[in-house]
Amino acid sequence: MSAVASTLSILSTLAVVRRLLGREDIRAISRRYFVSNGFDGTLTSIGVIVGAVLSGIPDGITVVKIGLGAAVGLGTSAVWSVWEIERAETQAKINRLERAMLIDLDDTRVHHEQRGARVVHAAASGLGPLIGILLPLVPFTLEGTLFTMAEAGVAGVAIGVGILAVFGAYMSRISGQRWYVSALRMALAGLVVAGINLFLPG
């Protein structure tokens, strides 16, 4: 019976999530989390790549392992922090509604929608840095067969800069700016991080 109840609860949550994805206010918040944390993840990946190549790490797999460690850390941080932030914010909102309406909103549609929104926001928040970190590491999986370490580093940074440009172009749809202006602004951050790492001592 417990397993059945658990399955029904999951299905109910998924139904709520699907409904919430149709709401612009929910998508807007998730978008911000996705792009913000994806931006952080991509810049972290670029820093890891340049630092790894310059420090003389001899093989691509080691760079991938370092990157995976960063992905786990940033991904966990993104999901956990957003879950806790949204839990506090939505609980405060429910408390205000309960005081205004003089009713208990536990196990109501409002309660389920707030929980579903947390799931959506936390998932978007965690997905951003995973994409930003893992995609630039792909060339290092081909080190020794298709790329040298230096070539994998250049390719990884190029992928990272490209991801940042895509984030910028994507956000330009919301701001109404020219897509290439937003893309260039975001991509510039990746070049700046790569440049700073090139001139760091050691």
PyMOL commands that set and color helices and strands:
alter all, ss='L'
color gray80, all
select helices_A, chain A and resi 2-20+24-54+60-101+109-141+149-175+179-198
alter helices_A, ss='H'
color red, helices_A
deselect
rebuild
show_as cartoon
